[in-house]
Amino acid sequence: MKNSLAILFLLLATPTLFSQDLASRQINGLLDVDFFDAFSVGDTVYIYRTSGLPALKNAVNDLTKLITVDRAALHGVPGKIDCELMDVMLELKTRTSLHSVAAEIFGNSGFLWKVVHEIGPAHIGSTGVWPKFVSYVNPDGSLIKPEKYICSGKLVAEDTHLFSVISFDDLSMISDGPEIDGENALRIGRESIEKLCTEALKQNIVIRTRYHDQRLVGIPIKTKNAGETNYRQMWRVRFILADHVSYELLDSDPVVVWITTDGCASTLSINEWHAKNRRTKD
């Protein structure tokens, strides 16, 4: 009986790890981005911009001049930071397994190796559809670096999706000054939601929310010289639709406002979002 209850608790406590519908909305909602591939793992979106493809002078069109399949698979393994980010965003210890390696041609940019890894839970059985991690390896073995964004999505009405977006470049530029506390994080979160609701009304969309919860989340950004992970703390302030009843809360998909410790909130938008930074480097 105890084992049955433990399994039931695990199933109830485990969050929804992957939604094909959300993943589709995240990519389809992208605006003004010229990319050759994009994918999501939970609330992280990876974007491979066309500008990252090899220039014509560096293109390799002869398959025999590519690194071997085995080497491509080795170079395409998700790195330490991305693996830790999967754990954070999926709220579960994960593992990856090689799914496929294929040479694909990109017009004048020539061949690249596309390496795909399946993501799954590390300690329990895997059912359903799980996200995949995609790497692109140049003919010489170097990786094409994708842009990364936190992009939380929420369906609030028929054909109406909210996006909450902040770039990892913005996270890397958090100032070292005083950090905001939970009270100020909630204030910023409420202000962001109120502004979004006002904009929605201009489109004849009525959105009413109420506060749900908040906590600090450590987001892995980069590795230090000693191989240790450098984390950036973010406030995750969540709101639910006002008409949610109590028994639906476990199944609710909250509206999330991400707030840096120096007070920069994620950009909230309706149905579409821009892959761009809010901060500029000095």
C-alpha positions in Angstrom: 0.0 0.0 0.0 2.8 2.4 0.9 4.5 1.7 -2.4 1.3 2.4 -4.3 0.8 5.7 -2.5 4.4 6.7 -3.2 4.0 6.0 -6.9 0.7 7.9 -6.9 2.4 10.9 -5.2 5.2 10.8 -7.7 2.8 10.9 -10.6 0.8 13.8 -9.0 3.9 15.8 -8.0 5.7 15.4 -11.3 4.9 18.5 -13.5 3.8 18.4 -17.1 7.3 17.9 -18.6 6.6 18.5 -22.2 3.6 19.9 -24.2 3.7 19.6 -27.9 1.1 22.3 -28.1 3.2 24.7 -26.0 6.3 23.9 -28.0 4.5 24.6 -31.2 3.2 27.9 -29.9 6.6 29.0 -28.7 8.1 28.5 -32.1 5.2 29.7 -34.2 4.9 32.9 -32.1 8.4 34.0 -33.0 8.5 37.4 -34.8 11.2 38.9 -37.2 13.7 36.0 -36.8 15.5 34.5 -39.7 16.3 31.0 -38.3 17.0 27.7 -39.8 15.9 25.7 -36.7 14.4 26.3 -33.3 13.2 24.0 -30.5 12.2 24.2 -26.9 12.9 22.3 -23.7 10.2 23.3 -21.2 10.4 27.0 -20.9 13.7 27.3 -22.7 13.7 28.1 -26.5 16.9 27.6 -28.5 17.2 29.5 -31.8 19.7 28.8 -34.6 19.8 31.9 -36.7 20.6 31.7 -40.4 23.4 34.1 -39.8 25.2 31.4 -37.8 25.6 29.1 -40.9 29.0 28.8 -42.5 29.9 31.5 -45.1 30.2 30.4 -48.7 34.0 30.4 -48.5 33.9 28.0 -45.6 31.2 25.7 -47.0 32.0 22.0 -47.3 30.0 20.2 -50.0 32.0 16.9 -50.1 30.7 14.4 -47.5 34.1 12.8 -47.3 35.6 16.0 -45.9 33.3 16.0 -42.9 34.4 14.7 -39.5 33.2 11.1 -38.9 29.8 10.2 -37.6 31.3 9.1 -34.3 33.1 12.4 -33.8 30.0 14.4 -34.8 28.0 12.5 -32.2 30.7 13.2 -29.5 30.8 16.9 -30.3 27.0 17.2 -30.4 26.4 15.9 -26.8 24.6 18.6 -24.8 27.0 20.5 -22.5 26.9 20.7 -18.7 25.0 24.0 -18.7 22.3 22.8 -21.0 21.9 19.5 -19.1 21.5 21.4 -15.8 19.1 23.9 -17.5 16.9 20.9 -18.6 16.7 19.8 -14.9 15.7 23.3 -13.8 13.1 23.9 -16.5 11.6 20.4 -16.4 11.8 20.3 -12.6 13.2 16.8 -12.7 16.5 15.1 -12.9 17.0 14.3 -16.6 19.2 12.2 -18.8 19.9 12.3 -22.5 20.3 9.6 -25.1 21.5 9.8 -28.7 18.6 9.7 -31.1 20.1 10.4 -34.5 23.1 11.8 -36.4 22.6 13.0 -40.0 24.5 15.1 -42.5 22.2 17.8 -43.8 22.9 20.3 -46.5 22.1 24.0 -46.1 22.3 25.5 -49.6 25.4 27.6 -50.1 26.5 26.9 -46.5 27.2 23.2 -47.4 26.9 20.2 -45.1 26.4 20.2 -41.3 26.0 17.4 -38.9 22.6 17.5 -37.1 22.8 15.6 -33.8 19.6 14.9 -31.9 19.4 13.7 -28.3 16.2 12.5 -26.6 15.6 13.9 -23.1 13.9 11.8 -20.4 13.7 11.3 -16.7 16.8 9.9 -15.0 15.2 7.8 -12.3 11.7 6.8 -13.5 10.3 5.2 -16.6 9.6 7.3 -19.6 6.1 7.5 -21.3 4.6 9.8 -23.8 6.4 12.3 -26.0 9.6 13.9 -24.6 11.5 16.9 -25.9 14.6 16.6 -28.0 17.8 18.5 -27.9 19.4 19.5 -31.2 23.0 20.4 -31.9 24.6 21.4 -35.2 28.2 20.5 -35.8 30.3 22.2 -38.4 32.5 20.1 -40.7 35.5 20.8 -38.5 33.8 19.7 -35.3 33.0 23.1 -33.9 29.4 23.8 -32.7 27.0 26.4 -34.0 25.9 28.3 -31.0 22.2 28.9 -30.6 20.5 31.9 -28.9 18.6 31.0 -25.7 15.5 32.5 -24.3 13.3 31.8 -21.3 9.8 31.7 -22.9 6.9 30.8 -20.7 3.6 30.4 -22.5 0.0 30.2 -21.3 -3.3 29.7 -23.2 -5.7 32.2 -21.6 -8.6 32.1 -24.0 -9.5 30.6 -27.4 -6.7 31.5 -29.8 -5.1 33.8 -27.2 -1.7 32.9 -25.8 0.5 34.9 -23.4 4.2 34.8 -23.7 6.7 35.8 -21.0 10.2 36.2 -22.5 13.7 37.1 -21.3 17.0 36.4 -23.1 19.9 34.6 -21.5 22.1 37.5 -22.7 20.0 39.7 -20.5 20.5 37.3 -17.6 24.3 37.4 -18.1 24.2 41.2 -17.6 22.5 41.4 -14.2 24.1 44.1 -12.1 26.0 43.3 -8.9 24.1 46.0 -6.9 21.4 45.5 -4.2 19.0 42.6 -4.9 15.2 43.1 -4.8 13.3 41.2 -2.2 10.2 39.1 -2.6 7.8 42.0 -1.9 9.3 44.1 -4.7 9.4 41.1 -7.0 5.7 40.7 -6.5 5.1 44.4 -7.1 7.0 44.3 -10.4 5.1 41.1 -11.3 1.7 42.7 -10.6 2.7 45.8 -12.6 3.7 43.7 -15.6 0.5 41.7 -15.5 -1.6 44.9 -15.2 0.1 46.4 -18.1 -0.5 43.3 -20.2 -4.2 43.2 -19.3 -4.5 46.9 -20.3 -2.9 46.1 -23.7 -5.2 43.1 -24.1 -8.3 45.2 -23.6 -7.2 47.3 -26.5 -7.6 44.1 -28.6 -11.0 43.4 -26.9 -9.4 40.5 -24.9 -10.3 40.4 -21.3 -7.7 38.8 -19.0 -8.2 38.6 -15.2 -5.6 37.0 -13.0 -4.8 36.5 -9.4 -1.6 35.8 -7.5 -0.6 32.2 -7.2 3.0 31.9 -5.8 6.6 33.0 -6.2 10.1 31.7 -5.5 13.7 32.2 -6.5 15.0 29.9 -9.2 18.7 29.4 -9.9 19.3 29.5 -13.7 22.6 28.0 -14.9 24.4 30.5 -17.1 28.0 29.4 -17.6 30.8 27.3 -16.1 33.6 28.9 -14.2 37.3 28.1 -14.7 37.1 25.3 -12.1 34.2 23.7 -13.9 31.7 24.9 -11.4 28.4 26.3 -12.6 27.6 30.0 -12.4 23.9 30.5 -11.5 21.8 33.6 -11.8 18.9 33.9 -9.4 15.5 34.8 -10.9 12.2 35.5 -9.2 9.5 33.4 -10.8 6.2 35.1 -9.9 3.2 33.1 -11.0 -0.4 34.2 -11.6 -3.4 32.0 -12.4 -6.6 33.0 -14.2 -9.1 34.5 -11.8 -11.8 31.9 -12.6 -9.7 28.9 -11.6 -11.3 27.0 -8.8 -9.3 25.4 -6.0 -9.4 21.8 -7.3 -8.0 22.8 -10.7 -4.9 24.4 -9.2 -2.8 21.2 -9.5 -3.6 21.2 -13.2 -3.2 24.9 -13.7 -0.7 26.4 -16.1 0.2 29.7 -14.5 1.1 33.0 -16.2 4.8 33.5 -15.3 6.6 36.8 -14.8 10.4 36.2 -14.6 12.2 39.0 -12.7 16.0 39.4 -12.3 17.4 40.2 -8.9 18.1 43.7 -10.1 14.5 44.3 -11.1 14.3 43.6 -14.8 11.0 41.8 -15.7 10.4 39.5 -18.7 8.6 40.9 -21.6 4.9 39.9 -21.7 3.1 39.8 -25.0 0.0 38.3 -26.7 0.2 35.6 -29.4 3.7 36.8 -30.6 7.1 37.4 -29.2 10.4 39.0 -30.2 13.7 37.2 -29.8 15.8 40.2 -28.7 17.6 41.5 -25.7 16.3 44.3 -23.5 19.8 45.3 -22.2 22.8 46.5 -24.1 26.3 45.5 -23.3 28.7 48.3 -22.2 
